[in-house]
Amino acid sequence: MHLRFLVPGAVAALATVALTRAAVGLPAALGAPGPRLRATADRAAAAGSRHASDGLFHNTLPDEIVNRGALLAVVRAMASRGPTGRPGGAIPLAADPAPTTPAPLALTWYGHSSVLLEVDGHRVLADPVWGERVSPSPTIGPRRLHPAPVPLSALPPVDAVVISHDHYDHLDLPTVRALLRAGTAPFVVPLGLGNHLRRWGVPDARVVELDWDESVQIGSLTLTCTEARHFSGRGLRRNTTLWSSWVVAGPQHRAFFGGDTGYTPAFADLGRTYGPFDLTVLPIGAYSDRWPLIHMTPEEAVQAHRDLTGRHAAPLVPIHWATFNLGFHTWAEPVERLRAAADEAGVRIAVPRPGGRVDGTAPPPPSDWWTAVG
């Protein structure tokens, strides 16, 4: 047979194999089906939630998420951005050991938004993502820019796992399954997200779903689901589950975990209601003028920190940068802008390497480890 007849067939076969590999596990990764999610939002609305209506959840303020007409342009821009957003060299990692007894106030950052908080003798794992890609596909989608600093199995036992929302870079199916096998800690999540967890085998007894300003007691900690300005969705339909920030309050110390959010005046209200906070953990990356209201800039993160802490000299630890290339800025730009804004505002920041631990009661001055990476 002539080669010109063989080549198209071989290309088609390879394409079929690639598509098959990309689709492996897709139905499970997408999470709960739409009707189940809609029913949860409808129940929340019937119960009086001000964030739910018409089977969906909503921000307090307008969000101006990228519309479907502009989405294709964003995808094209992502595909053509070249090396923008990638580090120039290897990202240095740390593997700071966790103490046997949790500290009064500390955290370990494992990259992106994955944080192990220590508050008054308890440990809370927030937005844990140990997967290689933040995507429903094992072969397509944003891939890690650095390895996980330590295996998930190396973490100490935790008292709770909190999730901010259901996007793939915050809710990771392989990580959930590993945590399900490894311990008994409850998953404390915003409304609707429990549907995903139950579909993945998490028992009801380990799922706590909360609306904004609702709390659960875990030992001597109070975990409170609080407002964020973002959106949700693991498929084509948006806002099928609620998104949130989290207050982790102990008898002596209070930490605020921002998850993923745009700037909102609600931060000042949260500071007055639940603060002042001794530590804030706030997102600084993946901002863009294409979606200015759902991801904070570094300067907005500094303002949010001031809203949350008032005059309290608490440290800010940045998250949502360095690990996945999700925007259009250069790799180090978020932390460079954060340092400049923090210096101008007189705000203390602590910027650990991925895997690094910070003592929230005595944070060291930031050491510039990122410039050498490029």
Secondary structure, DSSP 8 states (H G I E B T S, - for coil): --HHHHHHHHHHHHHHHHHHHHHTTHHHHH-S-HHHHHHHHHHHHHTT-TTEETTEE--SS------HHHHHHHHHHHHT-TTTTS-SS----------SS--SEEEEE-STT-EEEEETTEEEEES---SSBSSSSSSSS-B-SS--SS-GGGS---SEEE-S--STTTS-HHHHHHHHHH----EEEETTHHHHHHHTT--GGGEEEE-TTEEEEETTEEEEEE--S----SSSS--SS---EEEEE-SS-EEEE--S----THHHHHHHHH---SEEEEE--S--TTSTTTS--HHHHHHHHHHHHTT----EEEES-SSS--SSS-SSHHHHHHHHHHHHHT--B----TTEEEETTS-------STTT-
